[in-house]
Amino acid sequence: MFTHQIDAHLALKLLNTEDAEDLITYIAEDRQELRKWMPWADKMQSVEDEQNFIQYARSRFADNQMLPLTIVMDGKPIGSLDLHEIDNVNRHASIGYWLSSQYQGQGIMTRSVERLLTIGFDEFNLHKIILTADVNNKASQAVAERLGLHQEGTMRDQEIINGHFCSLVQYAMLEDEWANEN
């Protein structure tokens, strides 16, 4: 099984249907916050919904279009992280993530995204990795900025969340920038 150990307590592993129950519990607990930023938050209502998403993500993984990972703390799933929209021709991909509020503010997401950047550049041979965040999601923007991603601009009214258009800030890192920093 695909696993990247970050430290003695924190790891990234390939998303698996066994994670569905823990993940949907956290989604339910954090739904009001997640729905501010994630267009899928209201659609994920049951373990079956999460299992269906995991099966979809695993099929995208099998087609080299996605790397869906579970963020694991001391063996327990606490969030999700992925590379998606993987373009093997132009060698770029986007990052998506969420983390249970019980584990936020501890640097877990920054360390997880940092490892995902390493995986993307070193193992997937990507040239560019993109991270977008809602213009009001300062915590996600801070993750990108702490890791040295460059702000490329704002995409106005890019996404509909809860029936409203939202603007997104786009950050990116190029492989040579990553290599120079690490």
MARKOLKOL-782700 format. One record per residue (C-alpha): residue in one letter; x, y, z. Coordinates in steps of 0.05 Angstrom, whole numbers, padded with zeros to 5 digits, m for minus. Layout:
! MARKOLKOL-782700
<A, <X, Y, Z>>
...
END
This chain:
! MARKOLKOL-782700
<M, <00000, 00000, 00000>>
<F, <00024, 00070, m00018>>
<T, <00045, 00105, 00047>>
<H, <00090, 00165, 00060>>
<Q, <00110, 00172, 00133>>
<I, <00121, 00246, 00150>>
<D, <00141, 00236, 00223>>
<A, <00128, 00187, 00279>>
<H, <00054, 00206, 00282>>
<L, <00035, 00235, 00214>>
<A, <00030, 00198, 00147>>
<L, <m00003, 00202, 00079>>
<K, <m00033, 00139, 00051>>
<L, <m00073, 00121, m00010>>
<L, <m00147, 00136, 00002>>
<N, <m00184, 00072, 00017>>
<T, <m00257, 00055, 00029>>
<E, <m00238, 00034, 00100>>
<D, <m00227, 00108, 00113>>
<A, <m00298, 00128, 00095>>
<E, <m00331, 00123, 00163>>
<D, <m00278, 00165, 00199>>
<L, <m00276, 00217, 00143>>
<I, <m00352, 00225, 00138>>
<T, <m00356, 00234, 00213>>
<Y, <m00307, 00292, 00209>>
<I, <m00343, 00321, 00148>>
<A, <m00408, 00319, 00187>>
<E, <m00376, 00353, 00248>>
<D, <m00345, 00407, 00205>>
<R, <m00397, 00415, 00151>>
<Q, <m00415, 00487, 00167>>
<E, <m00342, 00508, 00160>>
<L, <m00326, 00463, 00101>>
<R, <m00386, 00487, 00061>>
<K, <m00356, 00557, 00060>>
<W, <m00298, 00532, 00017>>
<M, <m00316, 00463, m00012>>
<P, <m00370, 00455, m00064>>
<W, <m00377, 00381, m00046>>
<A, <m00390, 00391, 00029>>
<D, <m00466, 00387, 00027>>
<K, <m00465, 00327, m00021>>
<M, <m00426, 00283, 00027>>
<Q, <m00480, 00259, 00075>>
<S, <m00467, 00185, 00087>>
<V, <m00413, 00133, 00091>>
<E, <m00439, 00108, 00024>>
<D, <m00429, 00178, m00007>>
<E, <m00357, 00178, 00018>>
<Q, <m00345, 00107, m00006>>
<N, <m00371, 00126, m00075>>
<F, <m00324, 00185, m00078>>
<I, <m00266, 00140, m00056>>
<Q, <m00282, 00090, m00110>>
<Y, <m00285, 00147, m00161>>
<A, <m00219, 00175, m00136>>
<R, <m00186, 00106, m00138>>
<S, <m00209, 00097, m00211>>
<R, <m00178, 00165, m00228>>
<F, <m00115, 00141, m00193>>
<A, <m00114, 00079, m00236>>
<D, <m00118, 00124, m00297>>
<N, <m00061, 00168, m00273>>
<Q, <m00108, 00228, m00267>>
<M, <m00108, 00235, m00191>>
<L, <m00069, 00218, m00128>>
<P, <m00121, 00213, m00072>>
<L, <m00090, 00209, m00003>>
<T, <m00115, 00204, 00068>>
<I, <m00080, 00245, 00121>>
<V, <m00068, 00198, 00179>>
<M, <m00049, 00216, 00251>>
<D, <m00028, 00159, 00296>>
<G, <m00063, 00110, 00248>>
<K, <m00129, 00149, 00246>>
<P, <m00155, 00184, 00184>>
<I, <m00163, 00259, 00198>>
<G, <m00170, 00290, 00129>>
<S, <m00156, 00284, 00056>>
<L, <m00105, 00311, 00007>>
<D, <m00097, 00300, m00068>>
<L, <m00064, 00317, m00132>>
<H, <m00119, 00323, m00185>>
<E, <m00126, 00346, m00256>>
<I, <m00059, 00313, m00269>>
<D, <m00037, 00331, m00339>>
<N, <00020, 00285, m00358>>
<V, <00031, 00320, m00425>>
<N, <00041, 00390, m00396>>
<R, <00066, 00362, m00330>>
<H, <00022, 00400, m00282>>
<A, <m00030, 00384, m00229>>
<S, <m00072, 00418, m00176>>
<I, <m00075, 00406, m00100>>
<G, <m00139, 00398, m00060>>
<Y, <m00146, 00385, 00015>>
<W, <m00186, 00389, 00078>>
<L, <m00171, 00373, 00151>>
<S, <m00214, 00360, 00211>>
<S, <m00220, 00422, 00254>>
<Q, <m00196, 00380, 00314>>
<Y, <m00127, 00378, 00281>>
<Q, <m00121, 00447, 00251>>
<G, <m00070, 00498, 00276>>
<Q, <m00016, 00445, 00288>>
<G, <00022, 00451, 00222>>
<I, <m00007, 00384, 00197>>
<M, <m00033, 00412, 00131>>
<T, <00031, 00450, 00117>>
<R, <00073, 00388, 00128>>
<S, <00025, 00345, 00088>>
<V, <00024, 00393, 00028>>
<E, <00100, 00399, 00033>>
<R, <00105, 00323, 00026>>
<L, <00055, 00323, m00031>>
<L, <00097, 00375, m00068>>
<T, <00157, 00328, m00060>>
<I, <00116, 00269, m00086>>
<G, <00090, 00311, m00144>>
<F, <00158, 00336, m00167>>
<D, <00201, 00275, m00150>>
<E, <00155, 00216, m00164>>
<F, <00105, 00244, m00214>>
<N, <00156, 00286, m00251>>
<L, <00111, 00347, m00251>>
<H, <00136, 00415, m00274>>
<K, <00082, 00457, m00240>>
<I, <00036, 00446, m00181>>
<I, <m00022, 00493, m00170>>
<L, <m00060, 00508, m00105>>
<T, <m00123, 00551, m00107>>
<A, <m00158, 00580, m00047>>
<D, <m00220, 00623, m00038>>
<V, <m00200, 00696, m00030>>
<N, <m00230, 00694, 00040>>
<N, <m00196, 00629, 00061>>
<K, <m00136, 00659, 00095>>
<A, <m00115, 00593, 00127>>
<S, <m00107, 00558, 00059>>
<Q, <m00071, 00619, 00031>>
<A, <m00024, 00616, 00091>>
<V, <m00006, 00543, 00075>>
<A, <00013, 00563, 00004>>
<E, <00053, 00623, 00028>>
<R, <00090, 00585, 00083>>
<L, <00113, 00535, 00030>>
<G, <00138, 00588, m00017>>
<L, <00086, 00580, m00072>>
<H, <00080, 00641, m00115>>
<Q, <00015, 00679, m00121>>
<E, <m00002, 00680, m00195>>
<G, <m00067, 00720, m00191>>
<T, <m00140, 00721, m00174>>
<M, <m00192, 00685, m00215>>
<R, <m00255, 00725, m00207>>
<D, <m00321, 00688, m00198>>
<Q, <m00286, 00622, m00213>>
<E, <m00329, 00574, m00173>>
<I, <m00400, 00569, m00148>>
<I, <m00406, 00550, m00075>>
<N, <m00474, 00549, m00041>>
<G, <m00504, 00584, m00101>>
<H, <m00455, 00642, m00101>>
<F, <m00396, 00657, m00145>>
<C, <m00330, 00656, m00108>>
<S, <m00263, 00684, m00129>>
<L, <m00201, 00642, m00121>>
<V, <m00128, 00661, m00109>>
<Q, <m00081, 00617, m00150>>
<Y, <m00013, 00598, m00123>>
<A, <00038, 00554, m00159>>
<M, <00107, 00524, m00152>>
<L, <00153, 00504, m00209>>
<E, <00199, 00444, m00204>>
<D, <00263, 00486, m00207>>
<E, <00237, 00532, m00152>>
<W, <00222, 00471, m00109>>
<A, <00291, 00442, m00123>>
<N, <00324, 00508, m00104>>
<E, <00286, 00512, m00038>>
<N, <00296, 00439, m00018>>
END
